[in-house]
Amino acid sequence: MKRISDKRNVTPEQAIEILAEHGTKVTKEEAKMILDFMYKFCILAVNQLVTNERIEKK
């Protein structure tokens, strides 16, 4: 799976710790995949908000 190579604020190790605090055990590779999904989802969400603002301003 191709990873987004942008600068990341959350490392896979941090994600593992955060998830473990809430009872979810994941491997480092799973944490990388989860973070990839979250970053892609965030990009889509921001793009949607920007698009909606442009439409509302017309």
C-alpha positions in Angstrom: 0.0 0.0 0.0 1.4 3.4 -1.0 1.9 5.8 1.9 1.5 9.5 1.8 5.0 10.9 2.4 3.9 14.2 3.9 5.2 15.4 7.3 3.3 13.6 10.0 2.6 14.8 13.5 1.5 11.4 14.9 4.0 8.5 14.6 2.9 4.9 14.4 4.3 4.3 17.8 2.2 7.1 19.3 -0.9 5.7 17.5 -0.1 2.3 19.1 0.1 3.8 22.5 -3.1 5.8 22.1 -5.1 2.9 20.8 -3.7 0.6 23.6 -4.9 3.1 26.2 -8.4 2.4 24.8 -8.1 -1.3 24.7 -7.1 -1.8 21.0 -3.9 -3.7 20.2 -2.4 -3.1 16.8 0.9 -3.8 15.1 3.2 -1.1 13.8 2.1 -1.9 10.2 -1.6 -1.7 11.2 -0.9 1.6 12.9 0.7 2.9 9.7 -2.3 1.8 7.7 -4.7 3.5 10.1 -2.7 6.7 10.0 -2.6 6.6 6.2 -6.4 6.3 6.2 -6.9 9.1 8.7 -4.7 11.5 6.8 -6.4 10.7 3.5 -9.8 11.1 5.1 -8.7 14.5 6.5 -7.6 15.7 3.1 -10.9 14.7 1.7 -12.8 16.5 4.5 -10.8 19.7 4.1 -11.3 19.7 0.3 -15.0 19.2 0.8 -15.2 22.2 3.2 -13.3 24.4 0.9 -15.5 23.4 -2.0 -18.7 24.0 0.0 -17.4 27.5 1.0 -16.7 28.4 -2.6 -20.2 27.3 -3.6 -21.9 29.3 -0.8 -20.0 32.5 -1.7 -21.4 32.4 -5.2 
